[in-house]
Amino acid sequence: MNSNILLLGKNGQVGWELQRALAPLGPVTALDRRGADGLCGDLADLEGLAATVRTLKPRLIVNAAAHTAVDKAESEPELAQRLNAEAPAVLAREAAALGATLVHYSTDYVFNGSGSVPWLEQDPTGPLSVYGRGKLAGEQAIRESGCAHLIFRTSWVYAARGGNFAKTMLRLGAERARLTVIDDQWGAPTGADLIADVTAHAIRHLQARPADAGTYHLAASGFTTWYSYARHVLDSARSISPAMELAVKEIAPVATEAFPLPAPRPRNSRLDTQRLRSTFGLVLPPWQQGVERMLAEIL
């Protein structure tokens, strides 16, 4: 059995968009946790995962699966470690043995969130949470394996499909006159469609220039806080759909401490994307553009 591309996590926000974006690059075997045709797509099953790669012998493995429940990871660290660190290590080992390329997604949570300067790829890491530590360990295992790889660190991912911050704000805005939203965490809302399209572009680029493999920061351009993001969502919703009934009259900015959660959040999730843009010849659109497009799709 031979498939050019193995995609894991096909039903996640990024995985769903990757099914579309990767299709022009060759035959794709797309798996979710349930797997198909005797193939395993469950990151918790390390032996099954390795066997699937050996069966398919893909030239490209794209891992869009992960343990992404950041707060839940604090109470199930072993499972989070298996999915976010051990499984990528297995995929990297098998990719190295095959001479395949591994594409993997990481996160701003590998940094400690200090300061206000956008993070560079080579900056010292310092994850604050179980999730962040697991994702960092996954990155390190991929690099140490010697396989050809692309690691994309991204932040504040959303999609029209599934739940997201904007949908939550629209729901609460319809129910409540006053909303309180965190105003001291900074980042860039980044669409799953943008991540998938950049991934496909970078893969094509690597075919001609394999030396450009490595770790890159991938996020929409510009920065905002959750508070300003919420305001933009509600203002845009009103202009896109004037008949929409919103009860909200006031949005109040609050500090992170107003919403205590099991996993600490980085205050500074700004990612410097200059390396990605210059290497692959890309322009990353403003975060507002993707959010407005997503809202137009769901409203």
C-alpha positions as CSV (number, residue, x, y, z in Angstrom):
1,M,0.0,0.0,0.0
2,N,1.4,3.4,-0.9
3,S,0.2,6.9,-0.2
4,N,2.1,10.0,-0.9
5,I,0.8,11.9,2.1
6,L,-0.3,10.7,5.6
7,L,-2.5,13.2,7.4
8,L,-3.3,12.7,11.1
9,G,-6.0,14.6,12.9
10,K,-8.2,15.0,9.8
11,N,-11.3,16.2,11.7
12,G,-9.6,18.9,13.8
13,Q,-9.7,22.5,12.8
14,V,-6.4,22.5,11.0
15,G,-6.7,18.9,9.8
16,W,-10.0,19.6,8.1
17,E,-8.5,22.5,6.2
18,L,-5.4,20.4,5.4
19,Q,-7.5,17.8,3.6
20,R,-8.4,20.6,1.1
21,A,-4.9,22.2,1.0
22,L,-2.9,19.0,0.6
23,A,-5.1,17.4,-2.1
24,P,-3.2,19.1,-5.1
25,L,0.1,17.7,-3.8
26,G,-0.8,14.0,-4.2
27,P,-2.9,11.2,-2.8
28,V,-3.7,11.8,0.9
29,T,-4.6,9.1,3.4
30,A,-6.4,11.1,6.1
31,L,-7.0,9.5,9.5
32,D,-8.7,10.5,12.7
33,R,-8.4,8.8,16.0
34,R,-10.6,5.9,14.9
35,G,-8.4,5.1,11.9
36,A,-9.7,3.3,8.8
37,D,-8.9,0.1,6.8
38,G,-6.8,-1.4,9.6
39,L,-4.7,1.8,9.8
40,C,-4.2,3.6,13.2
41,G,-4.6,7.3,13.6
42,D,-4.7,7.4,17.4
43,L,-1.7,9.2,18.8
44,A,-2.1,7.2,22.1
45,D,-1.4,4.0,20.3
46,L,2.4,4.4,19.6
47,E,2.8,0.9,18.1
48,G,-0.2,1.2,15.9
49,L,1.0,4.6,14.7
50,A,4.5,3.2,13.8
51,A,2.9,0.3,12.0
52,T,0.7,2.6,10.0
53,V,3.6,4.6,8.8
54,R,5.5,1.4,7.8
55,T,2.5,0.1,5.9
56,L,1.8,3.3,4.0
57,K,5.4,4.4,3.4
58,P,4.4,8.0,2.8
59,R,6.9,10.6,1.5
60,L,5.2,13.1,3.7
61,I,3.6,12.8,7.2
62,V,1.5,15.8,8.4
63,N,0.6,15.6,12.1
64,A,-2.3,17.9,12.8
65,A,-3.4,15.8,15.9
66,A,-2.6,16.7,19.5
67,H,-3.9,16.9,23.0
68,T,-5.1,20.5,22.8
69,A,-7.3,20.7,26.0
70,V,-4.9,22.9,27.8
71,D,-6.6,22.9,31.2
72,K,-7.5,19.2,31.1
73,A,-3.8,18.4,30.4
74,E,-3.0,19.6,33.9
75,S,-5.0,16.7,35.4
76,E,-3.9,14.1,32.8
77,P,-0.2,14.8,32.3
78,E,0.7,11.3,31.2
79,L,-1.9,11.3,28.4
80,A,-0.9,14.8,27.3
81,Q,2.8,13.7,27.2
82,R,2.0,10.7,25.2
83,L,0.0,12.6,22.6
84,N,2.1,15.7,22.4
85,A,5.7,14.4,22.9
86,E,5.9,10.6,22.6
87,A,3.7,10.3,19.5
88,P,5.6,12.9,17.5
89,A,8.9,11.2,18.5
90,V,7.5,7.9,17.0
91,L,6.4,9.7,13.8
92,A,9.9,11.4,13.6
93,R,11.7,8.1,14.1
94,E,9.6,6.4,11.4
95,A,10.0,9.4,9.0
96,A,13.8,9.3,9.4
97,A,13.8,5.6,8.6
98,L,11.8,6.1,5.5
99,G,13.5,9.3,4.4
100,A,10.1,11.0,4.6
101,T,9.4,14.6,5.7
102,L,7.4,15.3,8.9
103,V,5.2,18.4,9.2
104,H,4.2,19.1,12.8
105,Y,2.3,21.9,14.6
106,S,3.4,23.5,17.8
107,T,2.4,26.5,19.9
108,D,3.3,29.8,21.5
109,Y,2.9,28.0,24.8
110,V,6.5,26.8,24.5
111,F,7.5,30.3,25.7
112,N,7.0,31.8,29.2
113,G,4.9,34.7,27.9
114,S,7.1,37.4,29.4
115,G,7.8,40.9,27.9
116,S,6.1,42.4,25.0
117,V,8.5,41.7,22.1
118,P,7.4,39.1,19.5
119,W,9.1,35.7,20.0
120,L,11.8,34.6,17.5
121,E,12.2,30.9,16.7
122,Q,15.6,30.7,18.4
123,D,14.5,32.5,21.7
124,P,14.8,30.5,24.9
125,T,11.7,28.5,25.7
126,G,10.1,28.2,29.1
127,P,6.6,26.6,29.0
128,L,4.3,27.4,32.0
129,S,1.9,24.4,31.6
130,V,1.8,20.6,31.1
131,Y,0.5,21.3,27.6
132,G,3.4,23.7,26.8
133,R,6.0,21.3,28.2
134,G,4.6,18.4,26.2
135,K,4.6,20.4,22.9
136,L,8.2,21.5,23.5
137,A,9.3,17.9,24.1
138,G,7.6,16.9,20.9
139,E,9.5,19.6,19.0
140,Q,12.8,18.5,20.5
141,A,12.2,14.8,19.7
142,I,11.5,15.7,16.1
143,R,14.7,17.8,15.8
144,E,16.8,15.1,17.5
145,S,15.5,12.3,15.2
146,G,17.3,13.7,12.2
147,C,14.2,13.5,10.0
148,A,13.5,16.3,7.5
149,H,10.8,18.4,9.1
150,L,8.7,21.5,9.3
151,I,7.6,22.6,12.7
152,F,5.1,25.4,12.7
153,R,4.5,27.2,16.0
154,T,1.1,29.0,15.8
155,S,-1.3,30.8,18.2
156,W,-4.9,31.5,18.9
157,V,-6.2,29.1,16.2
158,Y,-9.8,29.3,15.0
159,A,-11.9,28.0,12.2
160,A,-15.5,28.3,10.9
161,R,-15.9,24.6,11.7
162,G,-16.1,23.7,15.4
163,G,-16.0,25.9,18.5
164,N,-14.0,29.1,18.7
165,F,-13.6,32.3,20.7
166,A,-15.6,34.4,18.2
167,K,-18.6,32.0,18.3
168,T,-18.5,32.1,22.1
169,M,-18.5,35.9,22.1
170,L,-21.5,35.9,19.7
171,R,-23.4,33.5,21.9
172,L,-22.7,35.5,25.1
173,G,-23.3,38.8,23.3
174,A,-26.8,37.5,22.4
175,E,-27.5,36.5,26.0
176,R,-25.9,39.2,28.2
177,A,-25.8,43.0,28.4
178,R,-22.3,43.1,29.8
179,L,-19.3,41.0,28.9
180,T,-15.9,40.9,30.7
181,V,-12.9,39.9,28.5
182,I,-9.2,39.5,29.3
183,D,-7.2,42.5,28.1
184,D,-3.6,41.6,29.2
185,Q,-2.8,38.6,26.9
186,W,-1.5,39.5,23.5
187,G,-1.5,37.4,20.3
188,A,-2.8,37.1,16.8
189,P,-6.0,35.1,15.9
190,T,-4.9,32.8,13.2
191,G,-7.3,30.9,10.8
192,A,-6.9,27.2,10.3
193,D,-7.4,27.9,6.6
194,L,-4.3,30.2,6.5
195,I,-2.2,27.6,8.4
196,A,-3.2,24.9,5.9
197,D,-2.5,27.0,2.9
198,V,0.9,28.1,4.2
199,T,1.7,24.5,5.0
200,A,1.0,23.4,1.4
201,H,3.0,26.3,0.0
202,A,6.0,25.4,2.3
203,I,5.9,21.8,1.4
204,R,6.1,22.6,-2.3
205,H,9.0,25.0,-1.5
206,L,10.9,22.3,0.3
207,Q,10.8,20.0,-2.7
208,A,13.0,22.4,-4.5
209,R,14.9,23.7,-1.4
210,P,15.2,21.0,1.2
211,A,17.7,23.0,3.2
212,D,14.9,25.3,4.3
213,A,13.4,22.7,6.6
214,G,13.2,23.6,10.2
215,T,11.1,25.5,12.8
216,Y,8.9,28.5,11.8
217,H,6.5,30.9,13.5
218,L,3.2,31.0,11.6
219,A,0.5,33.5,12.6
220,A,-1.7,36.2,11.0
221,S,-0.1,39.6,11.0
222,G,-0.7,42.2,13.7
223,F,-1.5,41.7,17.4
224,T,-4.5,42.1,19.7
225,T,-5.8,41.2,23.1
226,W,-8.8,39.0,23.7
227,Y,-10.8,42.1,24.7
228,S,-10.0,43.9,21.5
229,Y,-10.6,40.7,19.5
230,A,-14.1,40.4,21.2
231,R,-14.9,44.0,20.3
232,H,-13.9,43.4,16.7
233,V,-16.0,40.3,16.5
234,L,-19.1,42.0,17.8
235,D,-18.7,45.1,15.7
236,S,-18.1,43.0,12.6
237,A,-21.1,40.8,13.3
238,R,-23.3,43.9,13.5
239,S,-22.1,45.2,10.1
240,I,-22.2,41.8,8.4
241,S,-25.6,40.9,9.8
242,P,-27.5,44.0,10.8
243,A,-30.6,41.9,11.7
244,M,-28.7,39.9,14.3
245,E,-30.0,40.4,17.8
246,L,-27.3,41.2,20.3
247,A,-28.1,42.1,23.9
248,V,-24.6,43.2,24.8
249,K,-24.2,46.9,25.5
250,E,-20.8,46.9,27.3
251,I,-17.6,45.0,27.0
252,A,-15.3,45.4,30.0
253,P,-11.5,44.7,29.9
254,V,-10.2,42.7,32.9
255,A,-6.9,41.1,34.0
256,T,-6.0,37.4,33.5
257,E,-6.6,36.9,37.3
258,A,-10.3,37.5,36.8
259,F,-10.6,34.1,35.2
260,P,-8.5,31.6,37.2
261,L,-7.8,28.5,35.2
262,P,-5.8,25.3,35.9
263,A,-3.2,26.0,33.2
264,P,-1.3,29.4,33.3
265,R,-1.7,31.4,30.0
266,P,1.3,33.2,28.5
267,R,0.7,37.0,28.6
268,N,2.8,37.6,25.5
269,S,1.9,35.2,22.6
270,R,3.2,37.5,19.9
271,L,5.2,35.5,17.3
272,D,7.7,37.0,15.0
273,T,7.0,35.6,11.5
274,Q,9.8,37.3,9.6
275,R,11.7,34.0,9.0
276,L,8.6,32.3,7.5
277,R,7.8,35.2,5.3
278,S,11.3,35.7,4.0
279,T,12.1,32.0,3.5
280,F,8.9,31.1,1.7
281,G,8.1,34.5,0.0
282,L,4.8,35.0,1.8
283,V,2.6,37.8,2.9
284,L,0.6,37.0,6.0
285,P,-2.8,38.9,6.0
286,P,-3.9,41.0,9.0
287,W,-5.7,38.9,11.6
288,Q,-8.9,41.0,11.2
289,Q,-9.2,39.8,7.5
290,G,-9.4,36.2,8.4
291,V,-11.8,36.8,11.4
292,E,-14.2,38.8,9.2
293,R,-14.1,36.1,6.5
294,M,-14.9,33.4,9.1
295,L,-17.8,35.6,10.5
296,A,-19.2,36.1,7.0
297,E,-19.2,32.3,6.6
298,I,-21.0,31.5,9.9
299,L,-23.5,34.4,10.1
